[in-house]
Amino acid sequence: MRRRDVFQSAALAAAAAVQAQGAPAKSKGAGKPTLLKVGTQNSDAEEDLIAFSAFGVNNICSTLPSRKLDEKFSAEALIKLRERVEKHGIKLDFVPLPLSSAYITRAEYPTIMMGTPGERDKSIDDICQIIRNVAKAGIPAAKYNMSILGVVRTPATKGRGGATYSTFKYADGVQEPPLTEAGKVDPDTYWERITYFLERVVPVAAEYKVKIACHPNDPGMPNGKNWRGVVPVLGRVEGLKRFVSIKENPYHGLNFCQGTICEGLENPNKEIHDVIRYFGSRKKIFMVHFRNIEGKIGDFRETFPDNGDVNMIEALRTYKEVGFDGMIMPDHVPGVTGDARGAKSFAFCFGYIQALIQMLKMEG
């Protein structure tokens, strides 16, 4: 069977699954062009670029070039990175800034979220210079985090076929020691550090026309709850709304992690569509992490895209409805025995997303 026929068969099967679920025959996005692109951020190694090209993954975010502003983040080095990716017919849409989702003591530039007087200014200057270099290299966007806690989880659980699912159950969490090295960080303190950063960085991103996309805090905590003395204000939808309103600018938006956002909702399958519409209609979705979960805020597991609580087909239709034209990508994937790098799980997710995009195109 030809590759095109395989995708069409998969798309028809997905469409049949939607009809079996009782989905509407015509969505609000019907008649609009399907501009979504399957993407990835899990590798830019040569052997993986070859595989991505074969899978039709033609847009990517690179891995982190360096943990600081050095020769790997020079304009020349970033140009070489972009050209190396483009040799495979792949566009380098994003590069990560050295502001990852790491726990504060493992952060590349901890002084920014620690709010260290003087030192955070030097760190922010480095980030601004990296953004300038990204622009000079012809890379249109960068992603980043504003994290203190890192990605908070409780012990993993078993899912379909014995796969390992990343899990969080607030009630079972062991918060030891009771405070992080950042000490107590209430919402006002967290917002001051975010605002201080944005006031200095967004104007640079706008001047150099580099979109900067922030990832939500993973996960959001139940109302009124903190984790080890920190209230992660970017873990809930209301916080993200406030975030995008600070230094409002077309180049200031979100690495819209659907999985993380669903982890902050009471009824993810019902609520996620209005969240996509809110940020998508304002053009604040720059890249999508297309991840499914079982559960809700304070009690969830990360699943394969096809067996969580969220109807991912309808979610993709909503991205199409709001005119999103960027990357739809897996980010976290369940662990499978014998798949140490997650390559099999990622390949499964690429195929799933490709089939859904193909289906939307067929719907017209």
Sequence and secondary structure as in RCSB ss.txt:
>XXXX:A:sequence
MRRRDVFQSAALAAAAAVQAQGAPAKSKGAGKPTLLKVGTQNSDAEEDLIAFSAFGVNNICSTLPSRKLDEKFSA
EALIKLRERVEKHGIKLDFVPLPLSSAYITRAEYPTIMMGTPGERDKSIDDICQIIRNVAKAGIPAAKYNMSILG
VVRTPATKGRGGATYSTFKYADGVQEPPLTEAGKVDPDTYWERITYFLERVVPVAAEYKVKIACHPNDPGMPNGK
NWRGVVPVLGRVEGLKRFVSIKENPYHGLNFCQGTICEGLENPNKEIHDVIRYFGSRKKIFMVHFRNIEGKIGDF
RETFPDNGDVNMIEALRTYKEVGFDGMIMPDHVPGVTGDARGAKSFAFCFGYIQALIQMLKMEG
>XXXX:A:secstr
  HHHHHHHHHHHHHHHHHHTT  SS TTTTS    EEEE S   HHHHHHHHHHT  EEE   S SSSSGGGSH
HHHHHHHHHHHTTT EEEEEE S  S  GGG SSHHHHHT TTHHHHHHHHHHHHHHHHHHTT  EEEEE  SS 
S  EEEEE GGG EEEEEEGGG    SSS TT  B HHHHHHHHHHHHHHHHHHHHHHT EEEEE  SS   TT 
 BTTB  GGGSHHHHHHHHHTT  TTEEEEEEHHHHHTT SSHHHHHHHHHHHHHHTT EEEEE  EEEEETTEE
EEE TTSSSS HHHHHHHHHHTT  SEEE  S  B TT TT HHHHHHHHHHHHHHHHHHHHH 
